[in-house]
């Protein structure tokens, strides 16, 4: 009987709610938030960012090498900066 009461009260509370609430702070439904999208037909080609990322990483590793010590190999710096797990 307690279980039926609990489910009935929970169901009525959920169905009758006008606003969604999480942690007791009222939040509005996603339909109330306006969406803005930017669309530009003049952009036809997508630039190749892969080359920029490689160049940026090389530059960053060289700067780390200059900050730390010249005897540290590039591969070790790249591993420590980009691939080493934090945990």
Secondary structure as GFF3:
##gff-version 3
##sequence-region A 1 87
A	DSSP	alpha_helix	2	16	.	.	.	ID=ss1
A	DSSP	beta_strand	20	22	.	.	.	ID=ss2
A	DSSP	beta_strand	25	27	.	.	.	ID=ss3
A	DSSP	three_ten_helix	30	32	.	.	.	ID=ss4
A	DSSP	alpha_helix	49	67	.	.	.	ID=ss5
A	DSSP	alpha_helix	74	78	.	.	.	ID=ss6
A	DSSP	pi_helix	79	83	.	.	.	ID=ss7
###
